[in-house]
Amino acid sequence: MGTNVSATAAAPAVLDAHGEELLLELDRGNGTPLRAQLEDGLREAVRSGRLAAHVRLPPTRALASDLGISRRLVVDAYAQLLAEGYLVARRGAGTFVADSAAPSEPPAAPRAAPPLRFDFFPGYPDLATFPRRIWLRALRETLRDAPDRALGYPDPRGASALRRALAGHLRRVRGVVADPDSIVVCSGAAQALALIGAELAGRTIAVEDPGLPAHHAILSAAGARLVPLEVDAEGARVELLHAMAPDAVILTPAHQSPTGVALATSRRAALLAWAGETGAIVVEDDYDAEFRYDRAPLGAMQGLAPERVLYTGTVSKTLAPALRLGWMVLPARLREGFAQRKLLADHGSPTLDQLALARLLQSGAYDRHLRGARRRYRARRDALVAAVAEHLPGASVTGLAAGLHATVRLPEPVDGIALVQAAARESIGVYPLGYAYVTPRPCDDGVVLGYANLSEPAIEEGVRRLARALGSLAQA
């Protein structure tokens, strides 16, 4: 590539070494001869490993043109480094970095532990059934049809096509009161929480206890002050909010994470009345409500009071976490502020993926995928219940009516760290409920098991191994 060279400024050139790029700089104003600068630059590139052993250097004529110097300077510099042993010349092939001149390979990093064969991680859908063919087709159609302007900096609120599609989908499937102007697309629920935490920096947010430790960490890192809100068999104890007086509360009312209970109807009404009286923000995290099995559909709480509830959703549980696509449906008073925060955070989420998701929503492919997933997950949930009944007598399973995970209650509390270690020796991943509390409980009787990403035979084998791991603890 050509480079403009001034009398005093450094002149960089990017060299094409078998498709790899390397930066060299020449400064005509520092008094050092250009040939010496070129030799020093090439030596440094070899010593540092930027030019690895056996890499072919550019032809002398090409490098001279890139640097804006005479070919003779490059020929002489190559000759000097050949004499010093940094380079080798191969007739008819070119000039290469000598094997002996390249730095020795760094010691190999320690080998990572092998992945667990039976990981009951509760945050995954069935990754093997991601609709790759449908997604690829949507991306191809997006690239074919998207106008050139769609490749510019995106609207920080999200692509208009996706916001329109989401508004229709959420109204139809979740009973959300939404229009495209109320939606801000974000990088998963994690970014939504980060933006919420930043909006409420220095103020108090009530969070479910137990809840998701990662979400608590995100909110705290953004500057919010967290206070725990107890959860029982009917969901969050919203009557405690009057005494706590937080500025906001974040709930998972359709399927509490991680206990799996649904917020009772009476508590929903009480929560919204409290929000109306105080002006506090209610954040509804609707993370996996698309998956229900033994109960009638439970509409989003936001539909009852759209100006009091900030609603969040994501495709991390319906498609895959790797897509990093989520959304917020915002009350009118919060829309401008959150759009500005999103702009400052990242200038907007990737447009092409947004447009692909819009196609899935508009074509019905997304709904078809969800229907198939519900059938699979119900069968896997039933397999988990059967396996616990067979291999863990005395244990009970709760949070079964919806979602992608359940909580197993053991007959006796166990040490969480010891359980995780014993399970790992059996190549299974389990997640003690005690560590989901704002103040962790090292000993607890709860274990959170995600079942969506394991086949029915794998679930049965995993629970059998869990029983063996628990047995080893009892004998210790």
C-alpha positions in Angstrom: 0.0 0.0 0.0 1.3 3.5 -0.8 2.3 5.8 2.1 2.6 9.6 2.1 6.0 10.6 3.5 6.8 14.0 4.9 10.3 15.4 5.7 9.8 15.1 9.5 6.9 12.7 10.3 7.3 8.9 10.7 6.4 7.0 7.5 4.6 3.7 8.3 4.2 0.9 5.9 2.1 -2.2 6.3 3.8 -5.2 4.8 1.9 -8.1 3.3 3.7 -11.3 4.5 1.6 -14.1 3.1 -1.5 -12.1 3.9 -0.3 -11.1 7.4 0.3 -7.5 8.1 3.4 -5.9 9.8 4.0 -2.3 10.6 7.3 -0.6 9.9 8.1 3.0 10.4 10.8 5.3 8.9 11.3 8.8 10.2 13.2 11.2 7.8 13.6 13.8 10.5 15.5 12.0 13.2 18.9 12.0 11.6 19.3 8.2 11.5 20.0 6.9 7.9 16.9 5.3 6.3 18.8 2.1 5.7 19.7 1.8 9.3 16.1 2.5 10.4 14.9 -0.2 7.9 17.5 -2.8 9.2 16.6 -2.0 12.8 12.9 -2.3 12.1 13.2 -5.7 10.4 15.5 -7.0 13.2 13.0 -5.9 15.8 10.1 -7.5 13.9 12.0 -10.8 13.8 13.2 -10.7 17.5 9.7 -9.8 18.8 8.1 -12.6 16.8 6.0 -10.2 14.6 7.8 -11.8 11.7 7.8 -15.5 12.5 10.2 -18.2 11.3 9.7 -19.1 7.6 7.5 -16.1 6.8 8.3 -14.7 3.4 9.2 -11.0 3.2 7.9 -8.8 0.4 9.9 -8.5 -2.8 12.4 -5.6 -2.6 10.6 -3.6 -5.3 7.2 -3.9 -3.5 8.7 -2.9 -0.1 10.5 0.0 -1.6 7.3 1.3 -3.2 5.4 0.9 0.1 8.0 2.9 2.0 8.7 5.5 -0.6 12.4 4.8 -0.7 14.8 3.5 -3.4 15.0 -0.2 -4.1 18.7 -0.1 -3.5 18.2 0.7 0.2 15.9 -2.4 0.6 18.3 -4.6 -1.3 21.2 -3.5 0.9 19.1 -3.9 4.1 18.1 -7.5 3.1 21.7 -8.3 2.3 22.9 -7.1 5.7 20.3 -9.2 7.6 21.1 -12.2 5.4 24.7 -11.8 6.5 23.7 -11.6 10.1 21.6 -14.7 9.9 18.2 -13.1 10.4 17.0 -13.9 6.8 17.6 -16.7 4.3 17.2 -16.5 0.5 15.8 -19.3 -1.5 16.4 -19.1 -5.3 13.2 -18.6 -7.2 11.1 -18.4 -4.0 12.1 -15.2 -2.2 13.6 -14.0 1.1 12.4 -15.6 4.4 12.9 -15.2 8.1 15.5 -17.7 9.2 14.4 -20.4 11.6 17.3 -19.8 14.0 16.6 -16.1 14.2 13.0 -16.4 15.4 12.3 -16.4 19.1 11.8 -19.8 20.7 8.2 -20.8 21.3 6.9 -19.8 24.7 6.1 -22.7 27.0 2.8 -24.2 26.3 0.0 -23.0 28.5 -1.3 -25.6 31.0 -4.0 -27.8 29.4 -7.5 -26.8 30.4 -9.5 -29.3 32.3 -11.7 -31.4 30.0 -15.3 -30.2 29.8 -17.8 -31.8 32.1 -19.7 -34.6 30.3 -22.9 -33.8 32.1 -23.2 -30.1 32.8 -26.5 -29.1 34.4 -25.8 -25.4 33.8 -29.1 -23.6 34.2 -28.5 -20.8 31.7 -28.5 -22.8 28.4 -31.2 -23.8 26.0 -30.5 -26.8 23.8 -27.5 -25.4 21.9 -27.5 -28.4 19.5 -30.9 -27.4 18.1 -30.0 -23.8 17.2 -31.8 -23.3 13.9 -28.5 -22.9 11.9 -30.1 -23.4 8.5 -32.9 -21.0 9.1 -30.5 -18.4 10.7 -28.1 -18.7 7.8 -30.9 -18.2 5.3 -32.1 -15.1 7.2 -28.6 -13.7 7.2 -28.2 -14.3 3.4 -31.5 -12.7 2.7 -30.5 -9.8 4.9 -27.2 -9.3 3.1 -29.0 -9.5 -0.2 -31.8 -7.1 0.6 -30.4 -4.6 3.1 -29.7 -1.2 1.5 -26.2 0.2 1.7 -27.3 2.7 4.4 -28.0 -0.3 6.7 -24.3 -0.8 7.0 -23.7 2.5 8.6 -23.7 3.3 12.3 -26.9 1.8 13.7 -29.8 3.5 15.5 -28.8 3.1 19.1 -32.4 2.0 19.9 -32.1 -0.9 17.5 -33.0 -1.6 13.8 -36.5 -0.3 13.1 -37.4 -3.6 11.4 -36.6 -5.6 14.6 -38.3 -3.2 16.9 -41.5 -3.4 14.8 -41.3 -7.2 14.8 -40.6 -7.4 18.5 -43.5 -5.1 19.3 -45.9 -7.4 17.4 -44.5 -10.5 18.9 -44.5 -9.3 22.5 -48.0 -8.0 22.2 -49.2 -11.3 20.8 -47.3 -13.8 22.8 -46.6 -12.1 26.2 -49.4 -9.5 26.4 -46.8 -6.7 26.6 -48.0 -3.2 25.7 -45.3 -2.3 23.2 -44.7 -0.2 20.1 -41.5 0.3 18.2 -40.7 3.6 19.9 -40.8 2.0 23.4 -38.1 -0.6 22.5 -34.4 -0.4 22.9 -32.4 -3.4 21.6 -29.4 -4.3 23.7 -26.7 -6.9 23.9 -28.6 -9.5 25.9 -30.2 -9.0 29.4 -26.7 -8.4 30.8 -26.4 -5.0 29.0 -30.0 -4.1 29.9 -29.0 -4.6 33.6 -25.8 -2.6 33.1 -27.8 0.3 31.7 -30.4 0.0 34.5 -27.6 0.0 37.1 -26.0 3.0 35.5 -29.4 4.9 35.5 -29.8 4.1 39.2 -26.1 4.6 40.2 -26.0 5.5 43.8 -29.6 4.6 44.4 -31.1 1.4 45.9 -32.4 -1.6 43.9 -34.2 -4.4 45.6 -33.2 -7.8 44.1 -34.7 -11.2 44.6 -32.9 -13.3 47.2 -31.9 -15.8 45.9 -31.3 -14.5 42.5 -28.6 -14.6 39.8 -25.2 -13.7 41.2 -24.0 -12.5 37.8 -26.8 -10.1 37.6 -26.2 -8.8 41.1 -22.5 -8.3 40.1 -23.5 -6.3 37.0 -25.8 -4.0 38.9 -23.3 -3.4 41.7 -20.5 -2.7 39.2 -22.7 -0.1 37.5 -23.0 1.7 40.8 -26.4 0.6 42.2 -26.8 -0.3 45.8 -28.5 -3.7 46.2 -30.8 -4.8 49.0 -32.1 -8.4 49.2 -35.8 -9.1 48.8 -36.9 -12.5 50.3 -38.5 -15.1 48.0 -40.9 -17.8 49.3 -43.3 -20.2 47.7 -45.4 -17.4 46.1 -42.4 -15.4 44.8 -40.9 -12.2 46.0 -42.3 -10.9 49.2 -43.3 -7.6 47.8 -45.0 -6.5 51.1 -41.5 -5.9 52.4 -40.9 -3.1 49.9 -42.8 -0.6 51.9 -40.3 -0.7 54.7 -37.3 -1.1 52.4 -38.3 1.9 50.2 -36.0 1.1 47.2 -35.8 3.3 44.1 -36.4 0.2 41.9 -37.1 -3.5 42.2 -36.0 -6.2 39.7 -38.1 -9.4 39.5 -38.5 -12.6 37.5 -42.2 -13.0 38.1 -43.1 -15.6 35.5 -40.4 -18.1 36.6 -38.3 -16.9 39.5 -34.6 -17.3 38.9 -33.5 -19.7 40.4 -36.2 -21.1 42.5 -38.7 -21.4 39.6 -41.8 -20.2 41.5 -44.3 -17.7 39.9 -45.2 -14.5 41.5 -48.7 -14.9 43.0 -51.5 -12.8 41.4 -52.2 -11.0 44.6 -48.5 -10.0 44.9 -48.5 -8.7 41.4 -51.3 -6.4 42.2 -49.7 -5.3 45.4 -46.4 -4.6 43.6 -47.9 -2.5 40.9 -49.9 -0.5 43.5 -46.7 0.1 45.5 -45.0 1.3 42.3 -47.9 3.7 41.6 -47.7 5.1 45.0 -44.0 5.6 45.2 -42.9 6.2 41.6 -40.3 3.5 41.9 -39.3 1.5 38.8 -40.3 -2.1 38.5 -38.0 -4.1 36.2 -39.6 -7.3 34.9 -37.0 -9.8 33.7 -39.0 -12.1 31.4 -36.0 -14.3 30.7 -37.6 -17.7 29.9 -41.3 -17.3 30.1 -41.8 -18.7 26.6 -41.4 -22.2 28.0 -44.4 -23.4 30.1 -45.6 -27.0 30.6 -48.2 -27.5 33.3 -49.9 -24.2 33.7 -52.0 -21.8 31.7 -50.1 -19.0 29.9 -49.1 -16.3 32.4 -49.0 -12.9 30.7 -46.3 -10.3 31.4 -46.8 -8.1 34.3 -45.9 -5.1 32.2 -49.2 -5.4 30.3 -51.1 -4.4 33.5 -49.1 -1.2 34.1 -46.8 -0.3 31.1 -45.9 3.1 32.6 -44.6 1.6 35.8 -42.8 -1.5 34.5 -39.6 -1.7 32.5 -39.7 -5.0 30.7 -36.6 -7.0 29.5 -36.3 -10.0 27.3 -33.7 -11.9 25.4 -33.1 -14.7 22.8 -30.4 -16.2 25.0 -32.9 -18.8 26.3 -34.9 -19.2 23.1 -32.1 -19.3 20.5 -28.6 -19.0 21.9 -26.6 -16.8 24.3 -24.0 -16.3 21.6 -26.3 -14.0 19.6 -26.1 -11.3 22.4 -29.5 -9.9 21.5 -32.0 -8.7 24.0 -34.5 -5.8 24.5 -36.1 -3.4 26.9 -39.6 -2.1 26.6 -39.5 1.2 28.4 -42.1 3.5 30.0 -42.3 6.8 28.1 -40.4 8.8 30.8 -37.4 6.5 30.5 -37.1 6.1 26.7 -34.9 9.1 25.8 -32.5 8.5 28.7 -31.9 4.9 28.0 -31.5 5.5 24.3 -28.8 8.0 25.1 -27.1 5.5 27.5 -27.2 2.8 24.8 -25.6 5.2 22.3 -22.8 6.1 24.7 -22.2 2.4 25.6 -21.6 1.0 22.2 -23.3 3.0 19.4 -25.8 0.3 18.9 -26.0 -3.5 18.6 -25.0 -5.3 15.4 -27.5 -4.5 12.7 -27.2 -7.6 10.5 -28.1 -9.9 13.3 -31.0 -7.7 14.3 -32.4 -7.9 10.8 -31.9 -11.6 10.7 -33.9 -12.0 13.9 -36.6 -9.7 12.5 -37.0 -12.1 9.6 -37.4 -15.1 11.9 -40.1 -13.2 13.8 -41.9 -12.0 10.8 -41.8 -15.4 8.9 -43.1 -17.5 11.8 -39.9 -19.4 12.0 -39.2 -18.2 15.5 -42.6 -19.4 16.8 -42.1 -22.8 15.1 -38.7 -23.1 16.8 -40.3 -22.3 20.2 -43.0 -24.9 19.7 -40.5 -27.6 19.0 -38.3 -26.5 21.9 -41.2 -26.7 24.3 -41.8 -30.4 23.4 -38.1 -31.3 23.9 -37.8 -29.4 27.2 -41.0 -30.9 28.6 -39.6 -34.4 27.9 -36.3 -33.5 29.5 -37.9 -32.0 32.5 -39.9 -35.2 33.0 -36.7 -37.2 32.6 -35.1 -35.1 35.4 -38.1 -35.7 37.7 -37.9 -39.5 37.0 -34.2 -39.6 37.5 -34.3 -37.8 40.9 -37.1 -40.1 42.0 -35.0 -43.1 41.1 -31.5 -42.1 42.2 -32.1 -39.5 45.0 -34.8 -40.9 47.3 -36.0 -38.3 49.8 -35.2 -35.4 47.4 -37.9 -33.2 45.9 -38.0 -31.2 42.7 -39.5 -27.7 42.5 -40.0 -25.0 39.9 -41.2 -27.5 37.3 -44.1 -25.6 35.7 -42.0 -23.6 33.3 -38.5 -22.6 32.2 -35.3 -24.5 31.5 -34.2 -25.5 35.0 -35.5 -26.9 38.3 -34.4 -26.9 41.9 -33.7 -30.2 43.7 -34.2 -30.1 47.4 -32.0 -32.6 49.1 -33.0 -34.3 52.4 -30.1 -32.6 54.2 -28.0 -29.5 53.6 -24.6 -30.1 52.0 -21.5 -28.0 51.7 -21.7 -26.3 48.3 -18.0 -26.2 47.4 -17.5 -29.8 48.5 -20.5 -30.9 46.4 -19.2 -29.0 43.3 -15.8 -30.7 43.7 -17.3 -34.2 44.2 -19.6 -33.7 41.2 -16.7 -32.6 39.0 -14.9 -35.8 39.9 -17.9 -37.5 38.4 -17.7 -35.2 35.3 -20.9 -33.4 36.2 -21.6 -29.8 36.7 -24.1 -28.8 39.5 -25.0 -25.4 40.9 -25.7 -25.0 44.7 -28.6 -22.8 45.5 -26.9 -21.4 48.5 -24.5 -19.4 46.3 -27.4 -17.6 44.7 -28.2 -15.6 47.8 -26.9 -12.0 48.2 -25.2 -13.3 51.3 -24.1 -16.8 50.2 -25.0 -19.8 52.2 -22.1 -22.3 52.1 -24.4 -25.1 53.3 -27.9 -25.4 51.8 -30.2 -28.2 50.7 -30.9 -26.7 47.2 -29.2 -27.6 43.9 -30.1 -25.9 40.7 -30.1 -28.2 37.7 -30.6 -27.0 34.1 -32.0 -29.7 31.9 -32.5 -28.1 28.5 -29.0 -28.7 27.1 -28.9 -32.4 28.0 -30.6 -35.4 26.3 -32.9 -37.6 28.4 -30.3 -40.4 28.7 -27.7 -37.8 29.7 -30.0 -36.4 32.4 -30.5 -39.9 33.8 -26.8 -40.7 33.9 -26.0 -37.2 35.3 -28.4 -37.6 38.2 -27.1 -41.1 38.8 -23.6 -39.6 39.1 -24.9 -36.8 41.3 -26.2 -39.5 43.7 -22.8 -41.1 43.7 -21.1 -37.8 44.4 -23.5 -37.1 47.3 -22.7 -40.6 48.6 -19.0 -39.9 48.6 -19.6 -36.7 50.7 -21.6 -38.7 53.2 -18.8 -41.2 53.6 -16.1 -38.5 54.0 
